[in-house]
Amino acid sequence: MRFPPRMTRIGAAGALLSALLVGGTVSAAAPAGAATASVGSICYGDLPSQAHHTLDLIDQGGPFPYDQDGVVFQNREGVLPSRSSGYYHEYTVVTPGSPTRGARRIVTGEKSQEDYYTADHYATFDLVDFGC
């Protein structure tokens, strides 16, 4: 299995550090409605194969299957850590058999090289861990 270049750029320790820097620490004392409460983590190997393909396309700079791929993700739901406009970008993870783009996305935070996966159209996100 080939890991995307992000693995070599940040590694497992970098991914953890990025998660801590971007999302802060999540403790039992965190408020119930805290934005980071819906951000978990997922091993790269546990992603659907279509997400692997999307991450490869991101690393290659495209071409992407949908015109909307690469647009700025606004984080209107407030689930991801708050960042300035333009920090996050979204990409479609193809859903086999779906007549539309479906609900699956990769959202990148380019400055820290973090990648988030959502299977439920932005209700929850998992930070992709390339080291497991």
N, C-alpha and C positions, 0 to 999 in steps of 0.2 A: 504494500500500500504506500502510495506517495503522499506525504504530508505537504500541505500548502506552504509556500515560503514563509508565512507568518510564524510557523513553528521554528524555523531557523533564526528568525529575527528576534523573537521574544522568548521562546522556550517556555517550559512549564512554570519556572520561577517568575519569569516576566509576566506571564498571564495572570498568576496569582497577585503579583505586585500591581499590575494594571487594574485588576478587579478591586483591590483595596484602595488604590488611588482614585479610581473612577467612582466606585460605589461606596467607598468608606467601609467601615466595619459594620456588620449587622449583628446586633446583640439582642438578648432577650428583653432588654429595656427599651428597644426601639418602639416608637409609636406604632399602633396597629395599622395605620394608614400610610406609613412611610413608603415613599416611592420605591426604594430599593427592596421592599418586602417581596415584590414579584420578580426580582431578578435572581435566578438560580445559576447553575452551571451545568454544562453538558460536555461529555467527552467527544472529541472530534469523531471517533469511531462509532459513536452512538447516533450520529446524525443520519438522516436519510441520504441515500446516494445522490439524490438531486441537490442536496445542500453542498455536498462535496464538489459537485460540478459548478455550482454557483460560486463557491469560494475560489475555485480554479479560474473561472472567468474574471472574477474581481482582481486576482493577482496578475492576470494577463492583460487587464484593461479592456476586456470585451472580446468579441462583440456579444452583446446581451440580447436575449430573446424578446424583450419588451421595451418599448420606448420610455417607460417610466423608470426603468432600472438606472440607478445612479443618481436619482433626484434627491434633493435634501429631505431628510426625514425630520419632521417638525417636533416629534416627541410630545404631541398634544395631550396624550394620555398621562404623561408625567411618570411613566414607569421607569424609564432609564434616568440615570443621573442628569441633572440639569446642566446643559452646556449652551454656549452661544449658537445662534442660528448658523447653519452651515456645517456644524461639527459632525453630525450624523448623516449618512446616506443609506438608502434602502435598495435592496435588490430582490427580485422574485426568486423563490425556490419553486420550481415547477411541480405542480401536483398532477401526477398521471391521471388521466381520465377527466380532469376538470375542464369545462368549457371556458373558464375564466382564469385569471391569474391565481385564483385560490387564496388561501389565508397565510401561506408560509412565506417567510421573508428572512433574509440576512440583513441586519442593520450594522453598518460599520462606523466606528469612531476612528477616523483615520489618524489623528494626531498621536493617539496612544496605541494604535494598531489593534484595538479590540474589535471582536466580531460577536454579535449577538444573534441568536436564532429565536424566532417566534413561529409557532405552529398555529396560533390562534389570533392572527391579525392584531398584534400589538397588545393583547390583554396581559400576557406574560412574556418574559424574555429569559433566555439562558445564555450566559457568557460561554463562548466556545473555548474549551480547554484543549489545546493541541498537544499537551504533554501526557495524556493518559490514553 
